[in-house]
Amino acid sequence: MRTLNLDDLVSVRRFETIQRTGGYVDEFHLHDRHGVRLTLDNEHAINAALRRALPSPDSRSDHHGSASVQVTRHARTALGMAQRSRIPRAMHRFWGIWMMMATMGVPALLSYVSACVLAGTDILGRLGH
């Protein structure tokens, strides 16, 4: 059995996504200097413990002599250590949906064009009709 040492944290990341069933996943991924990784739900009690474990943003000294902890902007926002975005949350989701569609649609279109070129069909004629 291994334990995560909060004094030896190396990185704190936040993972947030929508589940297929419509629920949300909102959790922190913690890594310490010894290679131990831990995933915790984003809850008030956990947020308070993480804020106590992390060095204050204004202190430039290393935490207990170790390298400074890398905390993502998304995690700092959830912990109340940084301001939230001024852009409405719906706009972030809208942008995310469009980016997801682009990452799936562009390769599909390129593979279709490649298949048509390899098959010797007139791709421009087919798209125009």
Contacts in CASP RR format, 6 or more apart in sequence:
PFRMAT RR
TARGET T0000
AUTHOR 0000-0000-0000
METHOD contacts of the structure
MODEL  1
MRTLNLDDLVSVRRFETIQRTGGYVDEFHLHDRHGVRLTLDNEHAINAAL
RRALPSPDSRSDHHGSASVQVTRHARTALGMAQRSRIPRAMHRFWGIWMM
MATMGVPALLSYVSACVLAGTDILGRLGH
2 34 0 8 1.000
2 36 0 8 1.000
3 36 0 8 1.000
4 30 0 8 1.000
4 32 0 8 1.000
4 36 0 8 1.000
4 37 0 8 1.000
4 38 0 8 1.000
5 32 0 8 1.000
5 33 0 8 1.000
5 34 0 8 1.000
5 36 0 8 1.000
6 32 0 8 1.000
6 49 0 8 1.000
6 53 0 8 1.000
7 53 0 8 1.000
7 63 0 8 1.000
7 64 0 8 1.000
7 66 0 8 1.000
8 32 0 8 1.000
8 33 0 8 1.000
8 34 0 8 1.000
8 64 0 8 1.000
8 66 0 8 1.000
9 30 0 8 1.000
9 31 0 8 1.000
9 32 0 8 1.000
9 33 0 8 1.000
9 53 0 8 1.000
9 54 0 8 1.000
9 63 0 8 1.000
9 69 0 8 1.000
10 31 0 8 1.000
10 32 0 8 1.000
10 33 0 8 1.000
10 35 0 8 1.000
10 66 0 8 1.000
10 67 0 8 1.000
10 69 0 8 1.000
10 70 0 8 1.000
11 29 0 8 1.000
11 30 0 8 1.000
11 31 0 8 1.000
11 69 0 8 1.000
11 70 0 8 1.000
11 71 0 8 1.000
11 72 0 8 1.000
12 28 0 8 1.000
12 29 0 8 1.000
12 30 0 8 1.000
12 50 0 8 1.000
12 54 0 8 1.000
12 69 0 8 1.000
12 70 0 8 1.000
12 71 0 8 1.000
12 72 0 8 1.000
12 75 0 8 1.000
13 28 0 8 1.000
13 29 0 8 1.000
13 72 0 8 1.000
13 74 0 8 1.000
13 75 0 8 1.000
14 26 0 8 1.000
14 27 0 8 1.000
14 28 0 8 1.000
14 29 0 8 1.000
14 42 0 8 1.000
14 72 0 8 1.000
14 74 0 8 1.000
14 75 0 8 1.000
14 77 0 8 1.000
14 78 0 8 1.000
15 25 0 8 1.000
15 26 0 8 1.000
15 27 0 8 1.000
15 28 0 8 1.000
15 29 0 8 1.000
15 39 0 8 1.000
16 24 0 8 1.000
16 25 0 8 1.000
16 26 0 8 1.000
16 27 0 8 1.000
16 42 0 8 1.000
16 74 0 8 1.000
17 24 0 8 1.000
17 25 0 8 1.000
18 24 0 8 1.000
18 25 0 8 1.000
19 25 0 8 1.000
26 41 0 8 1.000
26 42 0 8 1.000
26 78 0 8 1.000
27 39 0 8 1.000
27 40 0 8 1.000
27 41 0 8 1.000
27 42 0 8 1.000
28 39 0 8 1.000
28 40 0 8 1.000
28 41 0 8 1.000
28 42 0 8 1.000
28 46 0 8 1.000
28 50 0 8 1.000
28 75 0 8 1.000
28 78 0 8 1.000
29 37 0 8 1.000
29 38 0 8 1.000
29 39 0 8 1.000
30 37 0 8 1.000
30 38 0 8 1.000
30 39 0 8 1.000
30 40 0 8 1.000
30 50 0 8 1.000
31 37 0 8 1.000
33 66 0 8 1.000
33 67 0 8 1.000
40 46 0 8 1.000
42 78 0 8 1.000
47 78 0 8 1.000
47 79 0 8 1.000
47 80 0 8 1.000
50 79 0 8 1.000
51 79 0 8 1.000
51 80 0 8 1.000
51 81 0 8 1.000
54 63 0 8 1.000
54 69 0 8 1.000
54 71 0 8 1.000
54 79 0 8 1.000
54 81 0 8 1.000
55 61 0 8 1.000
55 62 0 8 1.000
55 63 0 8 1.000
55 68 0 8 1.000
55 69 0 8 1.000
57 76 0 8 1.000
57 81 0 8 1.000
62 68 0 8 1.000
63 69 0 8 1.000
71 79 0 8 1.000
71 81 0 8 1.000
73 82 0 8 1.000
76 82 0 8 1.000
77 83 0 8 1.000
77 84 0 8 1.000
77 85 0 8 1.000
85 92 0 8 1.000
113 123 0 8 1.000
116 122 0 8 1.000
116 123 0 8 1.000
116 126 0 8 1.000
117 123 0 8 1.000
END
